[in-house]
C-alpha cells in the first residue's frame, strides 16, 4: 500500500498502520459494520481519541455509512470523541463508594488538581471520568487510573497515587 492509497476524508488521513489493522479486523466479520468497534479502538489506540474525520474515514474504508460508525462511537462510553489526558482517572460513584467517601475524593481532585468530572487537566495529564461501578465495593471508595484499580482510597493517599502517573 502506498502513501497515495491512504484513506483521506476532510483532511483526516488514516495512517497506513491504522488502515492495515482495520482491514485485518474487517476480514473477521461477515458484515463490515461489526468491525466498526474494532476500527474505532484502533484509531483511539493510535491517537488517544477518535477525531470527527476518523468516523468518515472508517466508514469509507469499511464501505458503510459514517452514521453507522458514529452510532457505535457514541454508544460506547470508552470511545473518546474528544481529546483526553494521558491518564484516565475513573472515580466510582456507586452508592457504596458514595457513602464511603466518593465526594471527598472529587472535592480534593477539584481543589488540588482543578479536575471536575468530564474535564481534562490544563497540562493534559489527567482526565476525570465518573463510572457507575468498578466492582470493588468491598474496598470503597474505589477508583481506577488507566487500567489499575485502587480501593480504600483516602484523600490523604490520593496525591501519592497520582504522582506515580507522569
N, C-alpha and C positions, 0 to 999 in steps of 0.2 A: 504494500500500500504506500503510495507516495504522498507527499505533503498536499498535492493538489486534489487528492481523493478524500481529504478530511471533510467531515460534515460541518458546514458553517451556516448558521442562521442568525440574523440580526446581530452580526459582528461577534457572535459566540461561536467558538470552534471547539469541538470535542477533540482532545488530543488523540494521537494515534493509539496510545496505550488504552485510553478510555474506550475508544471505538472498537479496538480489538477485543477488549474484555466484555463489552456489551454484546458484540457479535457472537462471542463464545457462549455467553449465557443464553442468548436467543436460541441457539441450537438445542437447548434442553427442553424447549417448550413447543407444543403444537401451535398454540395461539400466541402470537408475539406480545399481546397485552400482558400475558403472565410474566414476561421478562421485564416489564417496566419497573417493578420494585427493585430488582437487582441492578438495573441500569441506573436508577436514582442513587442507590447505595454506592455504586462505582464512582459516579461523579462526586458524591459527597465525600467519599474516602479520599479522593484526589484533591479536592478543593476546600473541604471543610464545611461546605453548604452547597445548595443547588440553586444557582442563579436562574433567573427567568429564561434566558436564552437557551439554557440546557434542556428545558422542557420541550421546546420545539425541535431541538437537535435530536433528542432521544426519540421523539415521535417520528421524525423523518427517518432516522436510522432503522427503527423497528417497523416502519410502514404503518403506523397507527396515528390517529388524530392526537394533536398536542393536548386537547381537552381530556383525553383518556389518561395521559401521563400526569397532567395537572391534578386530576381526580385522585390518583394514587398518592401523589406528593402531598396533597393537603389532607388526606385521610390519616396518614401515619404521622404521629407526633415526633417520631425520631428522624424524620426527613426535615432538615432545616432549610427553610426558604429565605432566610436572611443570614448574614454572617453571624457566627457565634465565636465565643472566645476560644482560646487554645485548650482550655479545660472547661468541662461542664460540671457544674455543681447542681445536683438534684436533691432537693430537700423534701423529705416525705411529709405530706400534710394530711395523712390519715388521722382518724380520731385518736388512736393510741399515741402517735407521735405528737399530735396537737396537745394532748393532755400532759405529755412528758416533757414539753419544752420547745416545741417547734417554733413558737412565736419568738422566744428569746434568741434562737439561732438566727431567724430572719432579721430581727432588730439589730443584732450585732453585725450581720453582713451589710446591712444598710448603713449603719453608723460608721463602722470601721473601714468598709471597702466600697461604699457607695453603690451597693448592689441591691436591686429590688427584683422580685420575680419577673422573668422575661427580659431582663436587661443584661447588657454586657459591660464589664468594667471599662473605664476610659482607656486603659492600657491594652485592652484586648486580651487580657489574661484569662478572665473568667466570665462565663455566662451562668446566671442563676435561673434554674427552672424548677417549678413545683412538680411533684409527682404524687399520684394518688396513693400508692403503697409500694414499698420496697420489699415487702415480705420479711421484714426484720423486726416485727412488732415486739418480740421478747427482748429487744435491745433498743427500745425507743429512748430518745428521738434518734432517728437514723437519717443518714444522707449518703449520697454517692458522689465521688469525684472521679470523673471519667468512668471507668468500669470497676472501681474499687468501692465497696460498701463499708461504711463505718457505723457502728452502733454505740449507744450510750454516749452520744456526743454532747459534751458540756461546752458552754460558751467559752470557758477558760481554755479548752483544748482546741478550739476551732482554728485559731490563728496558726498554731503549730502544724495542724493538718494541712492548711493551705500553703504553708511555707515549702512543703515537700513537692509542690507542683509549680515549678517555674515554667 
